[in-house]
Amino acid sequence: MSVYVHSWYTWAALFVTLTAYIVVAGLLKPISFLPFHTPCNKVLANVSQTTRLVLVRILRQGHIPAHISFIMDGNRRYARTQHLKATSGHISGFHNLTRVLDWCNALGITHVSVFAFAINNFTRSADEVEALMDLATNKLRELATKSELVKKHNVRICVVGNRSMLSEEVQRAAEFAEEETKNNTGLRLNICFPYSATDEISFAVQKVAEDVASGEVRVEDVDERVVADRLRIKSPDPDILVRTSGQVRFSNYMLWQSAKHTHIQFIDVFWPNFSFFHMFCILVSWQLARSQISYRKA
């Protein structure tokens, strides 16, 4: 028995060491001179389902965040690198979102928010905006009725943003997706569309003013909680906020919710290329930092 245990620990140590090296050599650009950096990148891109299951089990031995939020950046630049139209990049981004949701569900994450369309994106070319609106209309209906992920994992879809800026057709698609999934009790997916943090905060302040005017809230009772209760996003503050594409900025996204204790990760990979190993590294980073985050909360 002692020989078996020793052998088991030896193989476990080798597996963890090899996994750690692949992650470090394949993901971290400052040390890309490490041996086998390029093949490690290929391993990361083609990780097997079995390996994912093992790593999910490893992660679930520690704390798992309740809410993770994504700025899904880099779809257009990804399309350019593939010599495709911008719309193709957004479609690739949607397909990767379904994979990410599957990983989140397997990990036990209960809230996922995604920045699908910023209010200032309306300044893009009319053709691209129209293509994005058509894509949103089709994908919202597809998610609600045809997605195996939504059916299998009982996902609830919530479209969060200033809907008055959308066409009636897109508004109907958003309402349809929410209505079809409103009784689902699994993962909650907040699709921020069209959204900006300043617009959301302005909306909440307007609601507070209306409630004060109607006598529902007294002026002296207005505090942070009163405003927070009237924000559009009805999920706990995100534990982790991830922005892909290498850009280091918030772009007016979830500023109120991310101001206190959110673990921020900017990662230099286009959203369609965001892989499970990127997710693995981010969660390990959060788990290691969690004790400090919990201390600051206290």
C-alpha positions in Angstrom: 0.0 0.0 0.0 2.8 2.4 0.8 4.3 1.9 -2.6 0.9 2.5 -4.3 0.4 5.7 -2.3 3.9 6.9 -3.1 3.4 6.1 -6.8 0.0 7.9 -6.8 1.5 11.1 -5.2 4.4 11.0 -7.6 2.1 10.8 -10.7 -0.1 13.5 -9.2 2.9 15.8 -8.6 4.1 15.2 -12.1 0.7 16.0 -13.5 0.3 19.2 -11.5 3.9 20.3 -12.4 3.4 19.6 -16.1 0.0 21.4 -16.1 1.5 24.4 -14.3 4.3 24.6 -16.8 2.0 24.3 -19.8 -0.1 27.1 -18.4 2.8 29.4 -17.5 4.7 28.8 -20.7 1.6 29.0 -22.9 -0.1 32.0 -21.5 2.2 34.5 -19.9 3.8 36.7 -22.5 6.6 38.1 -20.3 8.2 34.7 -20.0 7.4 33.5 -23.6 11.1 32.7 -24.0 10.6 29.5 -21.9 11.3 26.2 -23.7 8.4 24.8 -25.6 6.4 28.0 -25.4 4.8 27.5 -28.9 3.8 23.9 -28.4 2.4 24.8 -25.0 0.2 27.3 -26.7 -1.1 24.6 -29.0 -1.8 22.3 -26.0 -3.8 25.1 -24.4 -5.8 25.6 -27.6 -6.6 21.9 -28.0 -7.1 20.8 -24.4 -9.2 17.6 -24.2 -12.5 17.2 -22.6 -11.0 14.8 -20.1 -8.4 17.3 -19.0 -11.0 19.9 -18.6 -13.0 17.7 -16.4 -10.0 16.9 -14.2 -9.2 20.6 -13.9 -12.8 21.5 -13.1 -12.6 19.0 -10.2 -9.3 20.5 -9.0 -10.8 24.0 -9.1 -14.0 22.9 -7.3 -11.9 21.8 -4.3 -11.4 25.5 -3.6 -13.8 28.4 -3.5 -15.8 29.2 -6.7 -17.0 32.7 -7.5 -20.7 33.3 -7.5 -20.6 35.9 -10.3 -18.1 36.4 -13.2 -18.4 39.1 -15.7 -16.9 39.4 -19.2 -16.0 42.3 -21.5 -16.0 40.2 -24.7 -13.6 42.3 -26.6 -11.6 41.6 -29.8 -14.2 40.0 -32.1 -13.5 42.5 -35.0 -9.7 42.2 -34.6 -10.0 38.4 -34.6 -12.0 38.6 -37.8 -9.3 40.8 -39.4 -6.6 38.3 -38.5 -8.7 35.5 -40.1 -9.4 37.8 -43.2 -13.2 37.7 -42.4 -15.9 40.3 -42.2 -16.5 41.9 -38.8 -19.9 40.1 -38.6 -18.1 36.7 -38.8 -16.0 37.7 -35.8 -19.1 38.5 -33.7 -20.6 35.1 -34.7 -17.4 33.4 -33.6 -17.6 35.4 -30.3 -21.2 34.1 -29.8 -20.1 30.5 -30.3 -17.3 30.9 -27.8 -19.8 32.4 -25.3 -21.8 29.2 -25.3 -18.5 27.3 -24.5 -17.7 29.7 -21.7 -21.2 29.3 -20.2 -20.8 25.5 -20.3 -17.5 25.8 -18.3 -19.2 28.2 -15.9 -22.0 25.8 -15.3 -19.7 22.9 -14.8 -17.7 25.0 -12.2 -20.9 25.9 -10.3 -20.8 29.6 -11.1 -24.4 30.9 -10.7 -24.2 34.4 -12.3 -22.5 35.4 -15.6 -22.7 38.8 -17.1 -21.5 39.7 -20.6 -21.0 43.1 -22.3 -22.7 42.4 -25.6 -23.2 45.9 -26.9 -22.2 49.3 -25.6 -24.4 52.3 -26.0 -21.5 54.1 -27.8 -21.3 51.2 -30.3 -24.3 52.9 -32.0 -21.6 55.3 -33.5 -20.2 52.4 -35.6 -21.1 52.1 -39.3 -24.8 51.7 -40.0 -24.0 48.3 -41.7 -22.2 46.9 -38.7 -24.8 48.1 -36.2 -27.6 46.6 -38.4 -25.7 43.3 -38.6 -25.2 43.2 -34.9 -28.9 43.9 -34.2 -29.9 41.1 -36.6 -27.4 38.8 -34.9 -28.8 39.7 -31.5 -32.4 39.1 -32.6 -31.6 35.7 -34.0 -29.3 34.6 -31.2 -31.6 35.7 -28.4 -34.4 33.6 -29.9 -32.0 30.7 -30.6 -30.7 30.7 -27.0 -34.2 30.7 -25.6 -35.7 27.9 -27.8 -33.0 25.9 -29.4 -29.9 26.0 -27.2 -29.1 22.7 -25.6 -27.0 24.5 -23.0 -30.0 26.6 -21.9 -32.3 23.6 -21.8 -29.8 21.2 -20.1 -28.6 23.6 -17.5 -31.9 25.6 -16.9 -30.3 28.9 -17.8 -32.2 32.1 -17.2 -31.6 34.9 -19.7 -31.9 38.5 -18.6 -31.3 41.3 -21.1 -30.0 44.4 -19.2 -29.7 47.8 -20.7 -31.5 50.8 -22.1 -34.0 49.0 -24.3 -35.6 52.3 -25.5 -32.6 52.6 -27.8 -33.5 49.3 -29.6 -35.9 48.7 -32.5 -39.2 47.1 -31.7 -38.0 43.9 -33.3 -35.0 43.6 -31.1 -37.0 44.5 -28.0 -39.5 41.7 -28.8 -36.6 39.2 -29.1 -35.3 40.3 -25.7 -38.7 40.1 -24.1 -39.2 36.7 -25.7 -35.9 35.3 -24.4 -36.7 36.5 -20.9 -40.2 35.2 -20.9 -39.2 31.8 -22.2 -36.6 31.3 -19.5 -38.1 33.3 -16.6 -38.9 30.2 -14.5 -35.5 28.6 -15.0 -33.6 28.2 -11.8 -30.1 27.5 -13.1 -27.3 29.9 -14.0 -28.4 33.5 -14.6 -27.0 35.1 -17.8 -27.1 38.9 -17.8 -26.7 40.1 -21.4 -25.8 43.8 -21.2 -27.3 45.2 -24.4 -27.3 48.2 -25.0 -25.5 49.2 -21.9 -23.2 51.7 -20.2 -22.5 52.0 -16.5 -23.2 55.7 -16.4 -26.6 55.1 -18.1 -27.4 52.5 -15.5 -26.4 54.7 -12.6 -28.4 57.6 -14.1 -31.4 55.3 -14.4 -31.1 54.3 -10.7 -30.8 57.9 -9.5 -33.9 58.8 -11.5 -35.8 56.0 -9.9 -34.7 57.2 -6.5 -35.9 60.7 -7.3 -39.3 59.3 -8.4 -39.6 57.3 -5.2 -38.7 60.3 -3.1 -41.2 62.4 -4.9 -44.0 59.8 -4.4 -43.1 59.5 -0.7 -42.0 55.8 -1.0 -38.5 56.8 0.1 -37.5 59.6 2.5 -34.6 61.8 1.5 -32.7 61.1 4.7 -32.9 57.3 3.9 -31.2 57.6 0.6 -27.9 55.8 0.7 -25.7 53.5 -1.3 -28.1 50.5 -0.8 -31.1 52.5 -2.0 -29.3 53.4 -5.2 -27.9 49.9 -5.7 -31.4 48.3 -5.3 -32.5 50.3 -8.4 -29.7 49.3 -10.7 -30.7 47.3 -13.8 -28.4 44.3 -13.1 -30.1 42.2 -10.5 -27.1 40.0 -9.5 -24.5 40.2 -6.7 -21.5 42.3 -7.4 -19.1 40.3 -9.6 -16.3 38.4 -7.9 -14.2 38.6 -11.1 -14.3 40.9 -14.1 -12.4 39.7 -17.3 -11.6 41.8 -20.3 -10.1 40.1 -23.3 -8.1 41.5 -26.3 -5.3 43.2 -24.2 -7.1 46.5 -23.7 -6.7 47.8 -20.2 -9.8 49.8 -19.5 -13.4 49.3 -18.3 -15.1 51.0 -21.2 -18.0 52.2 -19.0 -19.0 48.7 -17.9 -20.3 47.7 -14.4 -18.4 50.6 -12.7 -20.7 50.7 -9.7 -20.7 46.9 -9.1 -16.9 46.5 -9.7 -15.7 49.4 -7.5 -15.2 47.6 -4.2 -14.0 44.0 -4.2 -14.0 42.7 -7.8 -10.9 40.8 -9.0 -10.0 42.5 -12.3 -8.2 40.5 -15.0 -7.1 42.0 -18.4 -6.0 39.2 -20.7 -4.2 39.6 -24.1 -6.3 37.2 -26.2 -9.2 38.0 -28.5 -12.6 36.8 -27.2 -13.2 34.1 -29.8 -9.8 32.6 -28.7 -10.5 32.7 -25.0 -9.9 29.1 -23.8 -10.6 27.0 -20.8 -7.0 27.3 -19.7 -7.3 31.1 -19.7 -10.4 30.6 -17.5 -8.4 28.1 -15.3 -5.6 30.6 -14.7 -8.0 33.4 -13.9 -9.9 31.3 -11.3 -6.6 30.1 -9.7 -5.5 33.7 -9.5 -8.8 34.7 -7.9 -8.6 31.7 -5.4 -5.1 32.8 -4.4 -6.2 36.4 -4.0 -9.4 35.6 -2.2 -8.1 35.7 1.3 -6.9 39.3 0.7 -10.2 40.2 -0.9 -12.2 38.7 2.0 -10.0 40.7 4.4 -10.7 44.0 2.7 -14.4 43.2 2.7 -14.3 42.7 6.5 
